[in-house]
Amino acid sequence: MENTRLKKIGRLLQKELSDIFQKQTQGVPGTLVSVSIVRVSPDLGTAKAYLSIFPSEKSQELLEAIRANTKAIRYDLGKRVGKQLRIIPELSFFIDDSLDYIENIDKLLQK
């Protein structure tokens, strides 16, 4: 179970990562990357960020590009939260497909 400190750090990382992705995707019209949740390990060594990517057809290729630039993203994150966190966690990114799942259920219910 996550304690309050881990939840606060997760929300901080979520906010900063969202800002980083918003600035990076401004040059790509029609693409939206949002961070739905960040789960931090108890030792603050790793953080799992779940991304919601719109349009979902581009999600796999965008995820690969994000994973290729993980070091640069971690560096940018470190510059932003370096005064608040002593250790910047290793980042791993995953697709959050809960919105696609909800949309699929809605389509099935309408039939």
N, C-alpha and C positions, 0 to 999 in steps of 0.2 A: 504494500500500500504506500502511495506517495504521501510524504508529509508536506506541510505548508511551504517549507523552504524550497523543495523541489518543484512544487507547483508555481511558485513565484519566479524561479529561474526559468522554467519552461515557458511561462508567459512572456518574460523578458526576451528570451531567444526567439520566440514566435513573432513578437512585434518587430524586432530588429531584422530578422530574416525576411519578413514580409516587405519591409521597407527596401531592403537590398534587392529583392526580386522585382519589386515595382520599378525601381530605377533602371534595372537591367533590361526589362521587357518594354520600356518606353519606345525603343527603337524598332520593335517588332509589332506592327499594327495587327489588331485582331487576336492578340494572345494575352491571356490573363493567368498568372501564377499566384495562388494564394496558399498560405501555410495554415492548414486546419488545426494541427496540434503538434507540439514538440514534447517528447517524453525524454526525460533526463535520467541517467542511471544514478544510483545513490552515491557513488564516488565522484560524480560529475565528470567522469572520463569520456562518456559517450552520450550523444544526443541523437534521437531518431526523429526526423522531421517528416511529417506526412503532408504531401503537397496535393492540392486540387488544381488541375490544369484545364483551362478552357481554351480552345475546343479540345475535346477528349481524343480526337483523331491524331492530334500532334503530341499527345502526352508522352508516348514512349520515346520519341526522338528528343523532346525537350528534357525529359528525365535523364537521358544519356548525356546530353550536353551539360546539365547541371552536375551530374556525377563526375564528369571530366574536369569541371572547374571547382571541385570541392575545396581544394587548397586555397584558391583565391577567395572563395566565399568565406572560408574560416578566417582568413587574414582580415577581410573587411569586417567581419563580425568581431574579431579581436580588437580592432581599432575602435569599434563603437562601445563595447562593453568591458574593455580592459580595466577600467577603473572600478567596476562593480564586481567582476569575477576575477579570481586569481588564476584559475585554470579555464581555458577555453576548450570546451569538449570537442572531441572528434565528431564530425557530422556524418550521418548517413541519411539518405533521402529515399522515400518510398511514395508510391502513388496512393492517394486516398480516393478510392472509387465509390465512396458511400453515396455521392450525389447521383452517379450513374445507376447505382443499385436502386435508389429511391425512385428515379425516373422509370426504370424498368418495371418496378412494382406498380406504379401508377398506370402505366400502359396496360399491364395485365388486368388490373382491376376495372379499367374502362371497357374491356372487351365483353 
